[in-house]
Amino acid sequence: MVNGVVEQYEKGQLNLDGTLGHLTTKEAGQLQILWRKLLEAFASDASELKDAPAAPADTAQSTAKRSMRAQASPSPAPSGKSSNSGSWFGFGASTKTEDESYRKTVGQVAPAGSSAPEFVAQGRARSIRDVFWAATLCDHPDVLVLRFLRARKWKVDDALKMLLACLRWRLDEEIDWVVWTGESALNYALMQRGIGAMHKTDRLGQPILYIPVRQNDPSAQPQEQMVDYTVYLMEVARIMLHPPAEKVCLLLDTTDMTMSNMDWTFFKTFLHYLEHYYPECLGLVLIYNASWVFNSLWKLICPLLDPVVASKVHFAQSTAELQKFIAPENLSVEYGGSNSYKYQYVLPRAGENAKMADVTARNTAMAARLAACDRLEAVTRKWAGIDSATSSSQTLSDERAAAADDLVVASRAMDKFVRARTLYHRTGVISDDLTIHW
């Protein structure tokens, strides 16, 4: 094994190069420069953000749908139209009509009083500044910014362009609304199938995302439903990505997979989202029990993969291979481990989002977070404008680190007022303060 990603598992140690607290002098300087340029852009109106690169699945129909969905919460059920297909992997479009059961959202099936209240934006006019601070959610801002720097090989202008395009995408896709509304607007049948489920961590402490491809039926639902589901899943995963484990381990189970489980367009869309909007979030891809179907596709898939992503792909044909990356106690019995976990979707409960309707408490939490953003921004402006080698820079760095920690605390305190509870809240994995309990 000479692959750098695999070597981390052999040594049992994450490669933390380029992450917060593990920067070279040059990298720290690049971070300062990027912040300086980002702060210069803050005053501009969000309408000046350039359009994000279009994903393969973006259509006029899906764009129109998403532009309207913030007007109501939860969203209406999908219309009964012929599907363009939507799955984790596959070919082309289906000519079948989606399954009737896929027209029901979780909100239509869950008990009354379980959905989030009407959507409320996080305050202030939409400048680039506002969009950025909203996008950080509960992340340490430097952790977020460094993802873009690493993705663009520490080229500041390229990283800034990528970050601003991501902010444009988050506006266009109304990600604030996705987080607020949560599962109530998602497809109930999709949630039941467990096409993407997170449980436990790998040997490096990275959360494991299980994707049993055979569970997907591309002909059953419109593609935009899978896109919405994927974005939701990625936003939930962000809660679980705490330094030093800032990436996920994706276990792609191709057991019993057939051509009917495939959707080529969505596969390209998924890769596009990972590359452009959730960079540096993928630690390892374990392809388990690769079937002849998947093996025949691999030659077509490889050219689409970024070389960095391709280096993270590893084929595991046996339990022994999987256990090189995932300890038996963390690996599901289904894959030869000793963990009894089996995915089961738990519906939202009446009253679980009551805190979101507490206007006074929500406004107080939002104001506290905005104040924390202001404090961090003020010290960042000073820090970004001086030589990183000076003693003054170290003093400001310490002050800034404290302000960033305060922002994370304020963000976590606000989260329960602006994010609908998820399956992982209901099963005790995510607590109200966003600590993770596997």
C-alpha positions as a LaTeX table, in Angstrom:
\begin{tabular}{lrrr}
\hline
Residue & $x$ (\AA) & $y$ (\AA) & $z$ (\AA) \\
\hline
Met1 & 0.00 & 0.00 & 0.00 \\
Val2 & 1.66 & 3.20 & $-1.15$ \\
Asn3 & $-1.41$ & 5.40 & $-1.40$ \\
Gly4 & $-1.07$ & 8.38 & 0.96 \\
Val5 & $-4.67$ & 8.11 & 2.11 \\
Val6 & $-4.30$ & 4.40 & 2.90 \\
Glu7 & $-1.01$ & 5.05 & 4.72 \\
Gln8 & $-2.87$ & 7.16 & 7.26 \\
Tyr9 & $-4.85$ & 4.08 & 8.27 \\
Glu10 & $-1.72$ & 1.94 & 8.42 \\
Lys11 & $-0.15$ & 4.45 & 10.80 \\
Gly12 & $-3.40$ & 5.19 & 12.62 \\
Gln13 & $-2.79$ & 8.91 & 12.26 \\
Leu14 & $-4.64$ & 11.59 & 10.30 \\
Asn15 & $-2.63$ & 13.83 & 8.02 \\
Leu16 & $-3.46$ & 17.25 & 9.44 \\
Asp17 & $-1.27$ & 19.28 & 7.11 \\
Gly18 & $-3.00$ & 22.48 & 6.02 \\
Thr19 & $-5.71$ & 22.29 & 8.67 \\
Leu20 & $-6.40$ & 24.73 & 11.49 \\
Gly21 & $-3.53$ & 24.62 & 13.97 \\
His22 & $-1.27$ & 22.81 & 11.52 \\
Leu23 & $-0.29$ & 25.51 & 9.02 \\
Thr24 & 3.16 & 26.35 & 7.74 \\
Thr25 & 4.25 & 29.98 & 7.87 \\
Lys26 & 3.50 & 30.31 & 4.17 \\
Glu27 & 0.06 & 28.73 & 4.52 \\
Ala28 & $-0.78$ & 31.01 & 7.44 \\
Gly29 & 0.19 & 33.95 & 5.26 \\
Gln30 & $-2.07$ & 32.73 & 2.45 \\
Leu31 & $-4.94$ & 32.44 & 4.92 \\
Gln32 & $-4.40$ & 36.05 & 5.95 \\
Ile33 & $-4.38$ & 37.23 & 2.34 \\
Leu34 & $-7.57$ & 35.34 & 1.55 \\
Trp35 & $-9.31$ & 36.86 & 4.56 \\
Arg36 & $-8.13$ & 40.32 & 3.50 \\
Lys37 & $-9.65$ & 39.87 & 0.05 \\
Leu38 & $-12.80$ & 38.30 & 1.43 \\
Leu39 & $-13.30$ & 41.21 & 3.81 \\
Glu40 & $-12.94$ & 43.61 & 0.88 \\
Ala41 & $-15.82$ & 41.79 & $-0.82$ \\
Phe42 & $-18.03$ & 41.82 & 2.28 \\
Ala43 & $-19.62$ & 45.22 & 1.62 \\
Ser44 & $-20.87$ & 44.24 & $-1.83$ \\
Asp45 & $-24.47$ & 43.24 & $-2.34$ \\
Ala46 & $-25.04$ & 39.51 & $-2.63$ \\
Ser47 & $-26.61$ & 40.09 & $-6.05$ \\
Glu48 & $-23.09$ & 40.82 & $-7.31$ \\
Leu49 & $-21.98$ & 37.26 & $-6.63$ \\
Lys50 & $-21.27$ & 35.47 & $-9.88$ \\
Asp51 & $-23.35$ & 32.43 & $-10.76$ \\
Ala52 & $-22.01$ & 29.16 & $-9.45$ \\
Pro53 & $-20.90$ & 26.55 & $-12.01$ \\
Ala54 & $-23.96$ & 24.65 & $-13.20$ \\
Ala55 & $-24.29$ & 21.06 & $-12.10$ \\
Pro56 & $-25.39$ & 18.40 & $-14.63$ \\
Ala57 & $-28.76$ & 17.98 & $-12.88$ \\
Asp58 & $-29.63$ & 21.68 & $-12.89$ \\
Thr59 & $-32.65$ & 22.23 & $-15.11$ \\
Ala60 & $-35.03$ & 25.14 & $-15.60$ \\
Gln61 & $-37.68$ & 23.09 & $-13.86$ \\
Ser62 & $-35.59$ & 22.30 & $-10.78$ \\
Thr63 & $-34.31$ & 25.86 & $-10.57$ \\
Ala64 & $-37.86$ & 27.22 & $-10.66$ \\
Lys65 & $-38.93$ & 24.72 & $-8.02$ \\
Arg66 & $-36.17$ & 25.77 & $-5.66$ \\
Ser67 & $-36.76$ & 29.46 & $-6.20$ \\
Met68 & $-40.32$ & 29.02 & $-4.95$ \\
Arg69 & $-39.82$ & 26.60 & $-2.08$ \\
Ala70 & $-38.94$ & 29.16 & 0.58 \\
Gln71 & $-42.39$ & 30.68 & 0.15 \\
Ala72 & $-43.96$ & 27.81 & 2.06 \\
Ser73 & $-42.85$ & 25.49 & 4.81 \\
Pro74 & $-43.03$ & 22.57 & 4.51 \\
Ser75 & $-42.82$ & 22.35 & 0.73 \\
Pro76 & $-45.64$ & 20.93 & $-1.32$ \\
Ala77 & $-45.45$ & 17.35 & $-2.47$ \\
Pro78 & $-43.69$ & 16.75 & $-5.80$ \\
Ser79 & $-45.89$ & 16.93 & $-8.85$ \\
Gly80 & $-46.76$ & 13.73 & $-10.72$ \\
Lys81 & $-44.56$ & 13.99 & $-13.75$ \\
Ser82 & $-42.32$ & 11.64 & $-15.63$ \\
Ser83 & $-39.05$ & 11.25 & $-13.81$ \\
Asn84 & $-35.67$ & 12.36 & $-15.06$ \\
Ser85 & $-34.45$ & 9.72 & $-12.61$ \\
Gly86 & $-32.51$ & 10.28 & $-9.43$ \\
Ser87 & $-30.14$ & 7.95 & $-7.68$ \\
Trp88 & $-26.69$ & 7.81 & $-6.27$ \\
Phe89 & $-25.21$ & 6.28 & $-9.41$ \\
Gly90 & $-26.37$ & 5.36 & $-12.87$ \\
Phe91 & $-27.12$ & 5.96 & $-16.49$ \\
Gly92 & $-29.37$ & 8.38 & $-18.30$ \\
Ala93 & $-33.00$ & 9.13 & $-17.65$ \\
Ser94 & $-35.86$ & 6.82 & $-16.92$ \\
Thr95 & $-39.08$ & 6.85 & $-18.90$ \\
Lys96 & $-41.08$ & 5.42 & $-15.99$ \\
Thr97 & $-43.41$ & 7.49 & $-13.87$ \\
Glu98 & $-42.31$ & 7.89 & $-10.26$ \\
Asp99 & $-43.87$ & 5.73 & $-7.58$ \\
Glu100 & $-47.01$ & 7.24 & $-6.01$ \\
Ser101 & $-45.52$ & 6.79 & $-2.54$ \\
Tyr102 & $-42.72$ & 9.16 & $-3.49$ \\
Arg103 & $-45.21$ & 12.01 & $-3.72$ \\
Lys104 & $-45.51$ & 12.10 & 0.06 \\
Thr105 & $-43.16$ & 14.24 & 2.10 \\
Val106 & $-42.16$ & 13.44 & 5.65 \\
Gly107 & $-44.23$ & 16.43 & 6.76 \\
Gln108 & $-47.35$ & 14.88 & 5.25 \\
Val109 & $-46.84$ & 11.61 & 7.13 \\
Ala110 & $-45.46$ & 12.88 & 10.45 \\
Pro111 & $-47.72$ & 13.86 & 13.39 \\
Ala112 & $-49.28$ & 17.32 & 13.46 \\
Gly113 & $-47.08$ & 19.88 & 15.13 \\
Ser114 & $-43.81$ & 18.16 & 14.23 \\
Ser115 & $-42.71$ & 20.42 & 11.36 \\
Ala116 & $-40.70$ & 23.59 & 11.71 \\
Pro117 & $-42.65$ & 26.87 & 11.73 \\
Glu118 & $-42.65$ & 29.22 & 8.77 \\
Phe119 & $-39.14$ & 29.98 & 7.56 \\
Val120 & $-37.38$ & 33.00 & 9.08 \\
Ala121 & $-34.11$ & 34.23 & 7.57 \\
Gln122 & $-31.15$ & 34.93 & 9.83 \\
Gly123 & $-31.58$ & 38.71 & 9.83 \\
Arg124 & $-29.87$ & 41.70 & 8.15 \\
Ala125 & $-29.87$ & 42.61 & 4.49 \\
Arg126 & $-28.18$ & 40.23 & 2.10 \\
Ser127 & $-24.67$ & 41.51 & 1.57 \\
Ile128 & $-21.85$ & 39.09 & 0.78 \\
Arg129 & $-20.88$ & 39.53 & 4.42 \\
Asp130 & $-24.28$ & 38.31 & 5.59 \\
Val131 & $-24.29$ & 35.35 & 3.22 \\
Phe132 & $-20.83$ & 34.27 & 4.37 \\
Trp133 & $-21.60$ & 34.40 & 8.08 \\
Ala134 & $-24.86$ & 32.53 & 7.49 \\
Ala135 & $-22.98$ & 29.88 & 5.49 \\
Thr136 & $-20.49$ & 29.17 & 8.27 \\
Leu137 & $-23.34$ & 27.82 & 10.41 \\
Cys138 & $-21.54$ & 26.11 & 13.32 \\
Asp139 & $-18.16$ & 25.76 & 11.62 \\
His140 & $-15.08$ & 27.58 & 12.81 \\
Pro141 & $-14.74$ & 30.17 & 10.02 \\
Asp142 & $-11.09$ & 29.30 & 9.37 \\
Val143 & $-11.96$ & 25.61 & 9.04 \\
Leu144 & $-14.41$ & 26.55 & 6.30 \\
Val145 & $-12.08$ & 28.97 & 4.50 \\
Leu146 & $-9.14$ & 26.56 & 4.66 \\
Arg147 & $-11.18$ & 23.93 & 2.81 \\
Phe148 & $-11.27$ & 26.21 & $-0.23$ \\
Leu149 & $-7.59$ & 27.10 & 0.05 \\
Arg150 & $-6.55$ & 23.44 & 0.15 \\
Ala151 & $-8.92$ & 22.59 & $-2.71$ \\
Arg152 & $-7.26$ & 25.25 & $-4.87$ \\
Lys153 & $-3.69$ & 24.35 & $-3.88$ \\
Trp154 & $-3.27$ & 27.51 & $-1.77$ \\
Lys155 & $-3.87$ & 29.82 & $-4.73$ \\
Val156 & $-5.67$ & 32.68 & $-3.01$ \\
Asp157 & $-7.51$ & 34.17 & $-5.98$ \\
Asp158 & $-8.73$ & 30.75 & $-7.11$ \\
Ala159 & $-9.87$ & 29.91 & $-3.59$ \\
Leu160 & $-11.71$ & 33.22 & $-3.25$ \\
Lys161 & $-13.46$ & 32.72 & $-6.58$ \\
Met162 & $-14.50$ & 29.22 & $-5.53$ \\
Leu163 & $-15.75$ & 30.38 & $-2.13$ \\
Leu164 & $-17.80$ & 33.23 & $-3.59$ \\
Ala165 & $-19.31$ & 30.88 & $-6.19$ \\
Cys166 & $-20.29$ & 28.55 & $-3.35$ \\
Leu167 & $-22.03$ & 31.44 & $-1.58$ \\
Arg168 & $-23.92$ & 32.18 & $-4.80$ \\
Trp169 & $-25.01$ & 28.55 & $-4.97$ \\
Arg170 & $-26.16$ & 28.57 & $-1.35$ \\
Leu171 & $-28.30$ & 31.61 & $-2.12$ \\
Asp172 & $-29.74$ & 30.09 & $-5.29$ \\
Glu173 & $-30.50$ & 26.77 & $-3.59$ \\
Glu174 & $-31.80$ & 28.48 & $-0.44$ \\
Ile175 & $-29.70$ & 26.30 & 1.83 \\
Asp176 & $-30.85$ & 28.29 & 4.88 \\
Trp177 & $-34.35$ & 27.06 & 4.06 \\
Val178 & $-33.14$ & 23.45 & 3.68 \\
Val179 & $-31.54$ & 23.58 & 7.13 \\
Trp180 & $-34.59$ & 25.28 & 8.67 \\
Thr181 & $-37.17$ & 22.93 & 7.15 \\
Gly182 & $-35.17$ & 19.74 & 7.60 \\
Glu183 & $-36.83$ & 16.44 & 6.83 \\
Ser184 & $-40.43$ & 17.64 & 6.62 \\
Ala185 & $-40.00$ & 18.67 & 2.97 \\
Leu186 & $-38.06$ & 15.55 & 2.02 \\
Asn187 & $-39.39$ & 12.42 & 0.41 \\
Tyr188 & $-40.73$ & 10.00 & 2.99 \\
Ala189 & $-39.95$ & 6.90 & 0.94 \\
Leu190 & $-36.37$ & 8.06 & 0.41 \\
Met191 & $-35.91$ & 8.60 & 4.14 \\
Gln192 & $-37.26$ & 5.11 & 4.85 \\
Arg193 & $-34.87$ & 3.46 & 2.43 \\
Gly194 & $-31.74$ & 4.80 & 4.10 \\
Ile195 & $-29.84$ & 5.43 & 0.88 \\
Gly196 & $-27.39$ & 7.51 & 2.90 \\
Ala197 & $-26.99$ & 6.82 & 6.63 \\
Met198 & $-24.27$ & 7.95 & 9.03 \\
His199 & $-23.17$ & 5.74 & 11.89 \\
Lys200 & $-19.99$ & 5.54 & 13.99 \\
Thr201 & $-16.50$ & 6.46 & 12.81 \\
Asp202 & $-13.63$ & 4.83 & 10.96 \\
Arg203 & $-10.20$ & 4.15 & 12.45 \\
Leu204 & $-9.22$ & 7.79 & 11.94 \\
Gly205 & $-12.30$ & 9.13 & 13.71 \\
Gln206 & $-14.10$ & 10.14 & 10.51 \\
Pro207 & $-17.90$ & 9.63 & 10.44 \\
Ile208 & $-18.98$ & 6.73 & 8.21 \\
Leu209 & $-21.63$ & 7.37 & 5.58 \\
Tyr210 & $-23.22$ & 4.12 & 4.39 \\
Ile211 & $-24.67$ & 4.07 & 0.88 \\
Pro212 & $-26.31$ & 0.74 & $-0.09$ \\
Val213 & $-26.79$ & 1.37 & $-3.80$ \\
Arg214 & $-29.27$ & $-1.49$ & $-4.21$ \\
Gln215 & $-31.79$ & 0.42 & $-2.09$ \\
Asn216 & $-32.22$ & 3.05 & $-4.77$ \\
Asp217 & $-34.81$ & 3.01 & $-7.53$ \\
Pro218 & $-33.98$ & 5.80 & $-9.99$ \\
Ser219 & $-37.34$ & 5.50 & $-11.74$ \\
Ala220 & $-39.31$ & 6.11 & $-8.57$ \\
Gln221 & $-38.74$ & 9.83 & $-8.06$ \\
Pro222 & $-37.79$ & 13.04 & $-9.88$ \\
Gln223 & $-34.11$ & 13.82 & $-9.79$ \\
Glu224 & $-34.55$ & 17.06 & $-7.85$ \\
Gln225 & $-35.83$ & 15.04 & $-4.90$ \\
Met226 & $-32.52$ & 13.19 & $-4.74$ \\
Val227 & $-30.66$ & 16.49 & $-5.05$ \\
Asp228 & $-32.62$ & 17.96 & $-2.14$ \\
Tyr229 & $-32.02$ & 14.82 & $-0.09$ \\
Thr230 & $-28.30$ & 14.92 & $-0.84$ \\
Val231 & $-27.94$ & 18.57 & 0.14 \\
Tyr232 & $-29.81$ & 17.89 & 3.37 \\
Leu233 & $-27.52$ & 14.95 & 4.13 \\
Met234 & $-24.40$ & 17.00 & 3.47 \\
Glu235 & $-25.59$ & 19.78 & 5.75 \\
Val236 & $-26.26$ & 17.26 & 8.54 \\
Ala237 & $-22.82$ & 15.73 & 7.98 \\
Arg238 & $-21.25$ & 19.15 & 8.58 \\
Ile239 & $-22.44$ & 18.98 & 12.18 \\
Met240 & $-20.47$ & 15.77 & 12.67 \\
Leu241 & $-17.23$ & 17.02 & 11.12 \\
His242 & $-15.34$ & 18.37 & 14.11 \\
Pro243 & $-11.56$ & 18.95 & 13.91 \\
Pro244 & $-9.37$ & 17.01 & 13.67 \\
Ala245 & $-11.81$ & 14.70 & 11.80 \\
Glu246 & $-13.03$ & 17.14 & 9.14 \\
Lys247 & $-13.96$ & 14.54 & 6.51 \\
Val248 & $-16.27$ & 11.56 & 6.05 \\
Cys249 & $-15.57$ & 7.95 & 5.18 \\
Leu250 & $-18.02$ & 6.92 & 2.46 \\
Leu251 & $-18.82$ & 3.20 & 2.36 \\
Leu252 & $-20.38$ & 2.49 & $-1.01$ \\
Asp253 & $-22.01$ & $-0.94$ & $-0.85$ \\
Thr254 & $-22.53$ & $-2.32$ & $-4.36$ \\
Thr255 & $-23.81$ & $-5.73$ & $-3.20$ \\
Asp256 & $-26.67$ & $-6.92$ & $-5.44$ \\
Met257 & $-26.49$ & $-3.70$ & $-7.42$ \\
Thr258 & $-28.01$ & $-3.83$ & $-10.91$ \\
Met259 & $-28.26$ & $-1.44$ & $-13.82$ \\
Ser260 & $-31.71$ & $-0.42$ & $-12.58$ \\
Asn261 & $-30.06$ & 1.29 & $-9.58$ \\
Met262 & $-28.05$ & 3.64 & $-11.76$ \\
Asp263 & $-28.27$ & 7.29 & $-12.74$ \\
Trp264 & $-25.30$ & 8.71 & $-14.59$ \\
Thr265 & $-26.49$ & 12.31 & $-14.49$ \\
Phe266 & $-26.91$ & 12.31 & $-10.75$ \\
Phe267 & $-23.52$ & 10.72 & $-10.22$ \\
Lys268 & $-21.92$ & 13.64 & $-12.04$ \\
Thr269 & $-24.04$ & 16.07 & $-10.03$ \\
Phe270 & $-22.93$ & 14.45 & $-6.77$ \\
Leu271 & $-19.27$ & 14.79 & $-7.78$ \\
His272 & $-19.88$ & 18.40 & $-8.80$ \\
Tyr273 & $-21.34$ & 19.25 & $-5.40$ \\
Leu274 & $-18.45$ & 17.61 & $-3.57$ \\
Glu275 & $-15.88$ & 19.44 & $-5.66$ \\
His276 & $-17.43$ & 22.91 & $-5.74$ \\
Tyr277 & $-19.64$ & 23.30 & $-2.67$ \\
Tyr278 & $-18.35$ & 20.83 & $-0.07$ \\
Pro279 & $-14.62$ & 20.74 & $-0.83$ \\
Glu280 & $-12.23$ & 18.76 & 1.32 \\
Cys281 & $-15.08$ & 16.90 & 3.04 \\
Leu282 & $-14.28$ & 13.45 & 1.63 \\
Gly283 & $-11.64$ & 11.44 & 3.46 \\
Leu284 & $-12.04$ & 7.95 & 2.02 \\
Val285 & $-14.33$ & 6.06 & $-0.37$ \\
Leu286 & $-14.63$ & 2.35 & 0.34 \\
Ile287 & $-16.26$ & 0.49 & $-2.53$ \\
Tyr288 & $-17.46$ & $-2.73$ & $-0.96$ \\
Asn289 & $-18.17$ & $-5.97$ & $-2.78$ \\
Ala290 & $-17.85$ & $-4.41$ & $-6.22$ \\
Ser291 & $-20.22$ & $-6.24$ & $-8.53$ \\
Trp292 & $-19.58$ & $-6.93$ & $-12.19$ \\
Val293 & $-21.95$ & $-4.06$ & $-12.92$ \\
Phe294 & $-19.86$ & $-1.61$ & $-10.96$ \\
Asn295 & $-16.59$ & $-2.98$ & $-12.30$ \\
Ser296 & $-17.85$ & $-2.46$ & $-15.83$ \\
Leu297 & $-18.63$ & 1.16 & $-14.98$ \\
Trp298 & $-15.33$ & 1.95 & $-13.32$ \\
Lys299 & $-13.57$ & 2.76 & $-16.58$ \\
Leu300 & $-16.27$ & 5.33 & $-17.30$ \\
Ile301 & $-16.24$ & 6.76 & $-13.79$ \\
Cys302 & $-12.49$ & 7.24 & $-13.43$ \\
Pro303 & $-12.12$ & 10.03 & $-16.01$ \\
Leu304 & $-14.78$ & 12.05 & $-14.17$ \\
Leu305 & $-12.95$ & 11.95 & $-10.87$ \\
Asp306 & $-10.65$ & 14.69 & $-9.70$ \\
Pro307 & $-7.21$ & 13.08 & $-9.14$ \\
Val308 & $-7.38$ & 13.93 & $-5.44$ \\
Val309 & $-10.79$ & 12.25 & $-5.14$ \\
Ala310 & $-9.57$ & 9.26 & $-7.15$ \\
Ser311 & $-6.68$ & 8.79 & $-4.72$ \\
Lys312 & $-9.21$ & 8.33 & $-1.91$ \\
Val313 & $-11.04$ & 5.43 & $-3.57$ \\
His314 & $-10.26$ & 1.94 & $-2.26$ \\
Phe315 & $-11.91$ & $-1.35$ & $-3.22$ \\
Ala316 & $-12.74$ & $-3.74$ & $-0.37$ \\
Gln317 & $-14.01$ & $-7.17$ & $-1.33$ \\
Ser318 & $-14.07$ & $-8.71$ & 2.13 \\
Thr319 & $-14.72$ & $-8.01$ & 5.80 \\
Ala320 & $-10.99$ & $-8.25$ & 6.45 \\
Glu321 & $-10.38$ & $-5.46$ & 3.94 \\
Leu322 & $-13.08$ & $-3.27$ & 5.50 \\
Gln323 & $-11.65$ & $-3.79$ & 8.98 \\
Lys324 & $-8.36$ & $-2.27$ & 7.91 \\
Phe325 & $-10.29$ & 1.00 & 7.83 \\
Ile326 & $-13.15$ & 0.44 & 10.29 \\
Ala327 & $-12.78$ & $-1.27$ & 13.67 \\
Pro328 & $-15.10$ & $-4.30$ & 14.16 \\
Glu329 & $-16.97$ & $-2.62$ & 17.02 \\
Asn330 & $-17.84$ & 0.29 & 14.71 \\
Leu331 & $-18.69$ & $-1.81$ & 11.68 \\
Ser332 & $-22.24$ & $-3.02$ & 11.16 \\
Val333 & $-22.94$ & $-6.75$ & 11.52 \\
Glu334 & $-24.14$ & $-6.64$ & 7.92 \\
Tyr335 & $-20.53$ & $-6.04$ & 6.86 \\
Gly336 & $-18.95$ & $-8.55$ & 9.22 \\
Gly337 & $-18.50$ & $-6.24$ & 12.19 \\
Ser338 & $-19.90$ & $-6.56$ & 15.71 \\
Asn339 & $-22.05$ & $-3.42$ & 15.77 \\
Ser340 & $-25.77$ & $-4.23$ & 15.81 \\
Tyr341 & $-26.80$ & $-0.98$ & 14.10 \\
Lys342 & $-29.43$ & $-1.27$ & 11.40 \\
Tyr343 & $-30.89$ & 1.79 & 9.74 \\
Gln344 & $-34.45$ & 2.63 & 10.67 \\
Tyr345 & $-36.08$ & 5.96 & 9.97 \\
Val346 & $-37.82$ & 7.58 & 12.94 \\
Leu347 & $-40.52$ & 10.11 & 12.07 \\
Pro348 & $-40.44$ & 13.63 & 13.55 \\
Arg349 & $-42.30$ & 13.95 & 16.84 \\
Ala350 & $-44.96$ & 16.48 & 17.74 \\
Gly351 & $-43.39$ & 19.50 & 19.40 \\
Glu352 & $-39.78$ & 18.60 & 18.65 \\
Asn353 & $-39.28$ & 21.93 & 16.85 \\
Ala354 & $-41.15$ & 24.06 & 19.39 \\
Lys355 & $-38.03$ & 26.07 & 20.20 \\
Met356 & $-37.96$ & 27.34 & 16.62 \\
Ala357 & $-41.32$ & 29.03 & 17.27 \\
Asp358 & $-40.03$ & 30.82 & 20.39 \\
Val359 & $-39.54$ & 34.19 & 18.71 \\
Thr360 & $-38.05$ & 35.94 & 21.74 \\
Ala361 & $-35.48$ & 33.24 & 22.46 \\
Arg362 & $-34.66$ & 32.86 & 18.77 \\
Asn363 & $-34.11$ & 36.59 & 18.28 \\
Thr364 & $-31.90$ & 36.70 & 21.38 \\
Ala365 & $-29.78$ & 33.81 & 20.10 \\
Met366 & $-29.55$ & 35.30 & 16.61 \\
Ala367 & $-28.52$ & 38.69 & 18.01 \\
Ala368 & $-25.84$ & 37.05 & 20.16 \\
Arg369 & $-24.43$ & 35.25 & 17.15 \\
Leu370 & $-24.46$ & 38.40 & 15.00 \\
Ala371 & $-22.57$ & 40.21 & 17.75 \\
Ala372 & $-20.02$ & 37.39 & 17.86 \\
Cys373 & $-19.63$ & 37.65 & 14.07 \\
Asp374 & $-19.03$ & 41.39 & 14.40 \\
Arg375 & $-16.37$ & 40.88 & 17.10 \\
Leu376 & $-14.54$ & 38.25 & 15.08 \\
Glu377 & $-14.72$ & 40.34 & 11.94 \\
Ala378 & $-13.29$ & 43.39 & 13.73 \\
Val379 & $-10.23$ & 41.56 & 15.04 \\
Thr380 & $-9.82$ & 39.70 & 11.74 \\
Arg381 & $-9.57$ & 43.02 & 9.89 \\
Lys382 & $-6.67$ & 44.00 & 12.16 \\
Trp383 & $-5.01$ & 40.59 & 11.98 \\
Ala384 & $-5.31$ & 40.28 & 8.19 \\
Gly385 & $-3.61$ & 43.61 & 7.62 \\
Ile386 & $-0.28$ & 43.00 & 9.36 \\
Asp387 & 2.80 & 40.83 & 8.83 \\
Ser388 & 2.18 & 37.36 & 10.24 \\
Ala389 & 5.78 & 37.21 & 11.54 \\
Thr390 & 5.40 & 40.13 & 13.98 \\
Ser391 & 4.68 & 39.91 & 17.70 \\
Ser392 & 1.57 & 42.02 & 17.14 \\
Ser393 & 0.30 & 39.36 & 14.77 \\
Gln394 & 0.65 & 36.69 & 17.46 \\
Thr395 & $-1.25$ & 38.83 & 19.95 \\
Leu396 & $-4.02$ & 39.42 & 17.44 \\
Ser397 & $-4.00$ & 35.74 & 16.49 \\
Asp398 & $-4.66$ & 34.81 & 20.11 \\
Glu399 & $-7.42$ & 37.42 & 20.39 \\
Arg400 & $-8.89$ & 36.23 & 17.12 \\
Ala401 & $-8.80$ & 32.57 & 18.16 \\
Ala402 & $-10.77$ & 33.44 & 21.30 \\
Ala403 & $-13.30$ & 35.42 & 19.24 \\
Ala404 & $-13.69$ & 32.49 & 16.82 \\
Asp405 & $-14.30$ & 30.11 & 19.71 \\
Asp406 & $-16.94$ & 32.50 & 21.05 \\
Leu407 & $-18.62$ & 32.52 & 17.64 \\
Val408 & $-18.74$ & 28.71 & 17.54 \\
Val409 & $-20.34$ & 28.69 & 21.00 \\
Ala410 & $-22.91$ & 31.32 & 19.94 \\
Ser411 & $-23.62$ & 29.42 & 16.71 \\
Arg412 & $-24.26$ & 26.19 & 18.57 \\
Ala413 & $-26.55$ & 27.99 & 20.98 \\
Met414 & $-28.54$ & 29.41 & 18.04 \\
Asp415 & $-28.72$ & 26.17 & 16.07 \\
Lys416 & $-31.79$ & 24.71 & 17.79 \\
Phe417 & $-33.74$ & 27.86 & 16.86 \\
Val418 & $-32.88$ & 27.77 & 13.14 \\
Arg419 & $-32.48$ & 24.06 & 12.32 \\
Ala420 & $-35.27$ & 21.49 & 12.38 \\
Arg421 & $-34.47$ & 18.38 & 14.39 \\
Thr422 & $-33.18$ & 15.48 & 12.34 \\
Leu423 & $-33.17$ & 11.70 & 12.58 \\
Tyr424 & $-29.82$ & 12.01 & 14.32 \\
His425 & $-31.25$ & 14.34 & 16.97 \\
Arg426 & $-34.16$ & 11.96 & 17.56 \\
Thr427 & $-31.88$ & 8.95 & 17.97 \\
Gly428 & $-29.55$ & 10.79 & 20.36 \\
Val429 & $-26.53$ & 11.00 & 18.05 \\
Ile430 & $-26.66$ & 14.81 & 17.89 \\
Ser431 & $-27.40$ & 16.62 & 21.14 \\
Asp432 & $-28.86$ & 20.12 & 21.46 \\
Asp433 & $-25.35$ & 21.54 & 21.91 \\
Leu434 & $-24.28$ & 19.64 & 18.75 \\
Thr435 & $-21.94$ & 17.25 & 20.50 \\
Ile436 & $-21.92$ & 13.80 & 18.89 \\
His437 & $-22.77$ & 10.62 & 20.80 \\
Trp438 & $-22.38$ & 7.50 & 18.70 \\
\hline
\end{tabular}
